[in-house]
Amino acid sequence: MPFFQQLHIADAHVYTWQLTETVAQLSAGLTLSQGEEERMTTIHSQKKQREFLAIRHLLQQAQLPTTALSYTPEGKPQLEGACISITHSHDFVMIALSPRPIGIDIECCTPRILRLAPRFTPWQAPLDMDEPTQIQAYTQLWTIKEALYKIADLSSVRFYEDLQIPHYQALAPCQQALIIHPEGDKAYETQSFFGEGYIWTVVSEQ
């Protein structure tokens, strides 16, 4: 199952690809530029090659030329005429496009998140919350923070301290978030989605 879905969220468009194909199958139907071909030769992991090709299929779904995508020296994706954010986890690759800065992150729900939680959030699950719900809640928090981190684009940002969800409500689809910065705090809206054992979140400016 290749192209999975397209969603329209406010002024953003989100495209999702479910990776089931080989590199050869994904290459079929794609015409890469010389620069893209050269970049492919530097990617040694087949998984990352498949993600690279899926991203270009998603750009085609968005009716954009694959050459419109480039990367800053720091590795941040950028797009001519729009803002873009990219995420991938296991079998899914996603891009979010918007006229405004945007961040997106997708994560698979696994018990490992319970061990990592104290490192990235001060929030603690209620004692009466069962483990599957805890896993989902902490995974949601992680996706919010990762999407915030992408939209912040600040090397000085501190993941634990500066990316905040001050009134977090476990598994609520919409949350308010903040990026704390010496030049002034900035508020963001987040929307989370649940399905296929994954959680993904889109963050945009209020």
BAZA-904341 format. One line per 10 residues: number of its first residue (from 1); their letters; for each residue x, y, z of N, C-alpha, C. Coordinates in pm, whole numbers. Example, Ala and Ser with C-alpha at 12.3 -4.5 7.8 and 13.67 -1.06 7.14 Angstrom:
2
1 = as = 1319,-569,780,1230,-450,780,1320,-330,780; 1285,-225,708,1367,-106,714,1290,3,787
This chain:
206
1 = mpffqqlhia = 85,-119,0,0,0,0,88,123,0; 102,192,-113,193,305,-118,132,433,-63; 74,518,-147,16,643,-98,-97,613,-1; -86,666,120,-177,627,228,-293,725,243; -261,856,256,-370,952,270,-319,1094,254; -415,1184,227,-389,1327,227,-491,1392,319; -444,1481,405,-533,1554,495,-511,1704,478; -621,1778,492,-615,1924,489,-645,1972,631; -547,2037,694,-562,2085,831,-538,2234,832; -647,2313,848,-637,2458,840,-574,2494,706
11 = dahvytwqlt = -458,2563,708,-395,2600,582,-280,2506,546; -276,2390,610,-169,2293,584,-224,2170,510; -136,2109,433,-168,1983,366,-68,1879,411; -118,1764,454,-32,1656,503,-49,1535,413; 63,1481,366,63,1366,277,139,1252,344; 81,1133,336,139,1016,404,161,901,305; 277,837,318,311,720,236,339,604,330; 278,490,303,308,369,378,405,285,297; 523,262,354,630,194,282,608,43,281; 580,-9,163,572,-154,146,658,-200,30
21 = etvaqlsagl = 713,-103,-47,782,-136,-171,933,-146,-151; 997,-209,-247,1142,-214,-252,1194,-83,-312; 1325,-65,-307,1386,52,-369,1356,55,-518; 1366,-61,-582,1340,-68,-727,1196,-30,-760; 1103,-79,-680,961,-47,-705,934,102,-684; 996,161,-582,977,304,-557,1043,389,-665; 1151,339,-721,1222,415,-826,1141,421,-954; 1058,319,-977,976,316,-1099,879,433,-1096; 872,504,-1207,780,617,-1215,836,747,-1163; 958,745,-1114,1024,867,-1066,1137,902,-1161
31 = tlsqgeeerm = 1144,1027,-1197,1257,1077,-1274,1335,1172,-1184; 1449,1128,-1137,1529,1207,-1045,1627,1296,-1122; 1652,1412,-1065,1753,1500,-1122,1892,1442,-1098; 1991,1499,-1163,2127,1451,-1142,2169,1467,-996; 2128,1580,-936,2161,1603,-796,2096,1499,-704; 1971,1463,-735,1903,1362,-655,1967,1225,-673; 2005,1194,-796,2074,1067,-822,2204,1061,-743; 2277,1171,-741,2404,1175,-667,2379,1159,-518; 2272,1222,-469,2239,1210,-326,2204,1066,-291; 2132,999,-381,2095,859,-358,2219,771,-340
41 = ttihsqkkqr = 2325,801,-416,2445,718,-407,2516,733,-274; 2486,842,-201,2549,862,-70,2469,798,43; 2349,748,11,2262,684,112,2285,534,106; 2342,477,207,2379,335,204,2272,244,264; 2185,298,350,2079,219,409,1962,208,312; 1916,85,289,1800,68,201,1675,133,259; 1661,130,390,1546,194,453,1545,344,423; 1662,408,435,1670,551,411,1654,582,261; 1699,491,176,1676,508,33,1526,505,2; 1456,411,64,1311,401,44,1241,527,95
51 = eflairhllq = 1285,579,209,1226,702,262,1252,819,167; 1375,827,117,1412,933,22,1320,932,-99; 1296,812,-154,1212,800,-272,1065,826,-239; 1020,781,-123,880,804,-84,851,952,-69; 947,1027,-15,929,1172,-3,907,1234,-140; 981,1188,-240,964,1243,-375,829,1202,-435; 782,1083,-404,647,1046,-448,542,1137,-383; 563,1170,-257,467,1257,-189,469,1398,-248; 586,1446,-286,593,1576,-353,515,1573,-484; 523,1461,-556,445,1447,-678,295,1447,-647
61 = qaqlpttals = 257,1380,-537,116,1382,-496,69,1525,-470; 161,1607,-420,130,1748,-393,145,1835,-517; 173,1770,-631,189,1838,-760,306,1937,-755; 413,1893,-692,534,1973,-684,649,1898,-750; 740,1968,-815,858,1899,-871,949,1853,-758; 1007,1737,-772,1094,1686,-665,1214,1777,-643; 1254,1850,-747,1370,1939,-735,1339,2064,-654; 1211,2085,-620,1177,2201,-536,1228,2185,-393; 1256,2060,-354,1303,2032,-218,1455,2041,-212; 1504,2114,-111,1647,2120,-86,1669,2118,65
71 = ytpegkpqle = 1794,2119,105,1826,2112,247,1928,2218,284; 1912,2274,403,2010,2369,453,2137,2293,493; 2248,2364,515,2370,2296,561,2350,2216,690; 2250,2256,771,2221,2185,895,2130,2065,873; 2084,2046,749,1999,1931,719,1851,1957,727; 1810,2084,746,1667,2116,754,1609,2124,613; 1496,2056,587,1437,2062,454,1378,2200,427; 1387,2243,303,1325,2370,264,1268,2355,124; 1165,2435,99,1088,2422,-24,1067,2559,-85; 1075,2566,-215,1050,2693,-283,902,2730,-270
81 = gacisithsh = 874,2847,-216,738,2898,-215,649,2848,-104; 698,2765,-14,616,2714,95,707,2662,206; 645,2635,322,718,2573,432,689,2423,431; 790,2346,468,775,2201,467,835,2141,593; 774,2033,640,830,1953,749,815,1807,708; 914,1726,744,917,1586,704,938,1498,825; 871,1384,828,890,1289,938,874,1148,885; 935,1052,956,918,912,919,937,826,1043; 869,715,1045,879,620,1156,838,483,1103; 930,387,1110,902,252,1065,848,252,922
91 = dfvmialspr = 719,222,904,663,206,770,599,332,713; 605,443,784,535,563,738,631,678,713; 603,751,605,674,874,572,568,981,549; 591,1101,604,492,1209,595,560,1340,561; 490,1423,486,532,1561,467,414,1652,498; 444,1767,555,342,1870,581,384,1996,507; 290,2056,434,316,2176,356,223,2287,404; 276,2408,416,197,2520,465,261,2651,420; 182,2757,406,243,2887,380,314,2944,503; 284,2887,622,346,2932,747,438,2824,801
101 = pigidiecct = 531,2861,891,617,2758,953,533,2646,1014; 579,2523,994,503,2407,1038,599,2297,1082; 555,2216,1177,633,2102,1221,545,1979,1227; 601,1863,1195,525,1738,1201,615,1627,1254; 556,1537,1331,631,1421,1379,537,1303,1395; 585,1185,1357,509,1061,1375,596,962,1452; 533,889,1545,605,790,1624,517,667,1644; 581,552,1647,514,427,1679,503,415,1832; 389,370,1880,368,355,2024,435,226,2072; 538,241,2155,608,125,2211,635,150,2359
111 = prilrlaprf = 651,44,2440,676,61,2583,805,137,2614; 898,142,2520,1025,211,2542,1005,356,2585; 895,418,2541,871,558,2572,859,582,2722; 817,479,2797,800,495,2942,934,516,3010; 1040,455,2959,1174,473,3015,1232,609,2979; 1195,657,2860,1250,784,2812,1179,906,2868; 1054,889,2909,969,1002,2945,1033,1102,3041; 1097,1058,3152,1153,1157,3245,1261,1245,3185; 1315,1205,3071,1421,1284,3007,1365,1399,2924; 1237,1391,2884,1187,1495,2793,1063,1568,2842
121 = tpwqapldmd = 1001,1523,2953,882,1593,3000,868,1585,3152; 821,1694,3215,793,1689,3358,657,1627,3390; 573,1609,3287,439,1555,3310,450,1410,3357; 365,1375,3452,362,1238,3503,221,1183,3490; 212,1062,3440,81,999,3423,15,975,3557; -117,992,3566,-189,961,3689,-169,815,3730; -173,788,3859,-149,654,3909,-252,553,3858; -373,600,3829,-477,508,3785,-482,491,3633; -385,549,3561,-383,534,3415,-314,403,3378; -381,320,3297,-322,191,3260,-204,210,3166
131 = eptqiqaytq = -121,105,3155,4,118,3079,-17,151,2931; -111,85,2860,-130,121,2718,-164,269,2700; -244,324,2790,-279,466,2780,-159,553,2812; -78,512,2910,45,586,2940,136,590,2818; 151,477,2751,237,472,2633,187,570,2527; 58,572,2505,1,665,2407,23,811,2451; 1,838,2579,12,976,2628,155,1028,2614; 251,948,2657,390,992,2646,437,999,2501; 385,911,2417,418,918,2275,362,1045,2214; 240,1080,2251,182,1206,2203,268,1324,2247
141 = lwtikealyk = 309,1326,2372,395,1435,2420,524,1443,2339; 583,1328,2311,707,1326,2233,685,1385,2093; 575,1346,2027,550,1397,1893,527,1548,1895; 459,1597,1998,438,1742,2009,573,1813,2022; 658,1761,2111,787,1825,2134,877,1816,2011; 877,1703,1943,958,1689,1823,912,1786,1714; 780,1798,1697,728,1892,1597,760,2036,1636; 752,2068,1765,792,2201,1812,939,2228,1784; 1022,2127,1809,1166,2142,1788,1196,2174,1641; 1123,2107,1551,1144,2132,1408,1101,2273,1369
151 = iadlssvrfy = 989,2318,1425,939,2449,1388,1023,2560,1451; 1084,2531,1568,1166,2631,1636,1290,2664,1554; 1355,2561,1502,1475,2579,1420,1579,2666,1492; 1600,2639,1620,1696,2714,1700,1796,2616,1762; 1921,2636,1735,2022,2546,1790,2031,2556,1942; 1987,2670,1996,1997,2691,2140,1878,2635,2218; 1774,2588,2149,1654,2545,2220,1684,2420,2303; 1630,2419,2426,1648,2306,2516,1520,2222,2512; 1536,2095,2475,1420,2009,2447,1329,1997,2569; 1387,1975,2687,1308,1954,2809,1249,2086,2858
161 = edlqiphyqa = 1331,2191,2867,1289,2313,2932,1211,2409,2842; 1253,2422,2715,1200,2530,2631,1081,2491,2546; 1056,2362,2531,941,2315,2454,836,2268,2553; 730,2347,2568,637,2323,2679,494,2301,2631; 426,2211,2700,281,2191,2686,224,2214,2825; 201,2339,2863,176,2372,3004,49,2312,3063; -51,2287,2982,-178,2233,3034,-211,2104,2960; -115,2014,2955,-132,1892,2878,-249,1808,2929; -333,1766,2835,-444,1674,2863,-419,1548,2781; -399,1438,2850,-360,1314,2784,-459,1275,2674
171 = lapcqqalii = -406,1258,2554,-476,1208,2435,-579,1306,2379; -588,1427,2433,-674,1528,2371,-615,1561,2234; -696,1566,2130,-640,1587,1995,-577,1725,1976; -627,1826,2048,-574,1961,2033,-513,2008,2165; -394,2064,2157,-324,2113,2275,-263,2250,2242; -239,2328,2347,-165,2452,2333,-21,2428,2376; 73,2484,2304,215,2462,2333,290,2594,2325; 408,2594,2386,491,2714,2389,635,2679,2355; 702,2772,2289,847,2768,2278,901,2885,2358; 979,2853,2461,1035,2956,2548,1167,3004,2488
181 = hpegdkayet = 1180,3136,2474,1299,3193,2412,1328,3328,2474; 1457,3363,2491,1491,3492,2552,1429,3612,2480; 1408,3600,2350,1350,3712,2276,1198,3718,2288; 1139,3623,2357,994,3623,2376,934,3486,2349; 842,3446,2437,777,3316,2419,680,3322,2301; 661,3209,2236,570,3203,2123,475,3086,2139; 347,3111,2112,243,3009,2132,213,2937,2000; 179,2809,2015,150,2725,1898,28,2639,1925; -36,2600,1817,-146,2505,1823,-95,2369,1776; -139,2264,1845,-99,2129,1804,-223,2045,1778
191 = qsffgegyiw = -213,1958,1680,-319,1862,1652,-258,1724,1639; -309,1631,1718,-256,1494,1717,-360,1399,1658; -307,1295,1595,-391,1195,1529,-343,1056,1572; -437,963,1581,-410,831,1637,-458,724,1540; -376,623,1516,-419,512,1431,-304,426,1385; -334,301,1353,-235,206,1302,-122,181,1402; -148,209,1534,-43,193,1634,55,308,1639; 23,417,1571,108,536,1564,34,658,1618; 112,758,1654,58,890,1684,139,991,1604; 70,1083,1540,143,1190,1472,79,1323,1503
201 = tvvseq = 163,1426,1509,121,1560,1551,171,1665,1454; 83,1761,1426,116,1878,1345,114,2000,1436; 216,2082,1426,226,2204,1505,233,2323,1411; 153,2425,1440,156,2548,1358,141,2669,1448; 178,2784,1396,168,2908,1472,23,2943,1496; -4,3004,1611,-140,3047,1639,-173,3172,1556
